[in-house]
Amino acid sequence: MAHSMHTISMRIALLARMLGLDLSRESDVRRVLDPQSDEGDGARQRLRHQELHALMLMRYSLASRCALDMGADATCSILLDAQARFVRSGFKPGASGADVSRLFARC
């Protein structure tokens, strides 16, 4: 599960970078998650934006499902492990729109 979350987060961060978005800013996250927002000049940019939107929703859905199936402590560990891998890959926490260490400070 941590590997999947890490892979999704890496793709999200790369797409955000290609689109010139800073997902550590709440306004950019909201813009991506807004279903009416179809950002981009040209078909390629719109497709990237749509993929980014879908991946962010998938990651949130996966985390929610994990919490329901495995509980809060296991979900916390999985998400923190995925973020550690993400950071070791050269990304800053929050570059994928989720800095889980802030969310799970108690773990």
Secondary structure, DSSP 8 states (H G I E B T S, - for coil): -HHHHHHHHHHHHHHHHHTT--TTSHHHHHHHH-TT----SSHHHHHHHHHHHHHHHHHHHHHHHHHHHH-HHHHHHHHHHHHHHHHHTT--TTTTS--HHHHTTT-
